[in-house]
Amino acid sequence: MRGHDATLPPNNATGFARAQPIVPAAAVTGNVMRIIELNASSWRTWRDFYDALLAALGAPEGHGRNLNALIDSMVWAGMNAVEAPYTFRISGGEELSRDMIAEIDEISRAIAAACEERRALGRGDVEIGFEITS
């Protein structure tokens, strides 16, 4: 679905939101960078995080809730309704525990490393980012 926004559920208490295109990515691909807004204010467990993230991506039912599954579907692509490039902007960060913030940072770094590996293997450039805001 490159260059096309999938219809996503509106922002609500579960913490997921509509993907919004913002700027063209590399002119060669014509892909559109999206900002995917996630509201973390109601997240209490890791299940809440994964539920919000996977719903926003339009991930298939049964998608794994672990780092390896995220890398497979986000970096190597082909599973989710919404494909990269995108940035997750997570609001409500003041409600998150230090452990959850550290884990999201670890996920962000691992996905960035996987994107770099994909580039190094000549499989194309993929842009995926995470931002946590108050």
N, C-alpha and C positions, 0 to 999 in steps of 0.2 A: 504494500500500500504506500509506497514511497511517493511523497509529494501530495498526499491526500489525507485529510483529517477524518478519522473514524468518528462516528457518533458515540459519545461517551455519556455516562450518566452525569447529571448536574451535581455540583458540590452539595454535600449533605452531611448528616451526622456521622456517616461512616468514614469521612475524610477523603473521598476521591472527587475529582473534578474533571472538567472538560479540557482537552488538550488545545492549546491556542498557538497558531503559527505566529512567529514573530519576525524573523529575518531570513533571507535566503542563505543557505549554507554554501558550500563550495559551488561556484558557478558551473563547474564541470558536470556535476550531478543534477543540479536543479532542485535538490531536496530543500525542504523548508524546515528550519529549526523550529521546534515547538517548545513552549513552556507548559509543563504539566503541573498544575497547582494541586498540592495535597495539603489538607488541613489536619495537623497532628493534634489539635487540642483535645480530641476525644480518644486518642490512642492510649491504651493502658498496658497492652501486651504486644509482643512481636507479631502475633496473629493479626492484630489491628493494622500494623504497618504493612504486612504482606497483603492483607485483604485490600487495603487502599491502593497500594502500588500495582498489584496485578489487575484490579478492576480498571484502573486508569489506562493500563496498557491494552486492555481487551484480551487478556491472557486466556487460554483455553482452560476449561474445567480440569482439575487434576494437576495443574501446573505446580511443580515443587516449590516449597517455601524454604529455600536455602540458597546460599551464594552460588553454588555451581549451577543450579537451575536458572537463576537470574542471568548469569553470564551466558549460558547457552541460548536463552530466548532473546536477550537484549542485544548482545554483541554479535552472536553468530546468526541471529534473526530467523525469520520464517514461521514463527509460532504465533506471535501476537498481532492483534488488529492494528496497533500503532507501532510503527517501526522508527528507528533512529533516523535522523538526529532529533534529540530532545534533551531538555533539562528539567529535572524535577525540582520545583520550588516548594519547599516544605514550610508552611506557616504554622504558627503555634508552637514554635520551638521552645519557648519558655516553659511549656508543659511537659517536655520530654526529660526523662532521667538522663544523668550523665552517661550511664551505660548504653542507653539507646542512642544517644548522640554519637558516642564512640563507635558503636556498631554501624551506624549509617555512614560514618566517615570511613570505616574499614571497607564497607561495601563499595563506596565511591572509589576508593583507591584500587580495589581489586578489579572493578569494572574498567577503570582507566588503564590499568596494566593489560587487561584482556584486549581492549581496543588497540593498544600499541602492538600487542602480539599479532592481531589481525592485520594491521598495516604492514608489519615486518614480514609476514607471510605472503604479502601481495594480494590479500583478499579484500582490499578496499578500506577506505577511511570511514570510521563510524564515530560520531560525536554523541556522547552521553554524559550528562553532568547532574550533580546534586547540589542544592543550596538549602540551608536551613535559616529561616528568618523568624523574627519574634512575632 
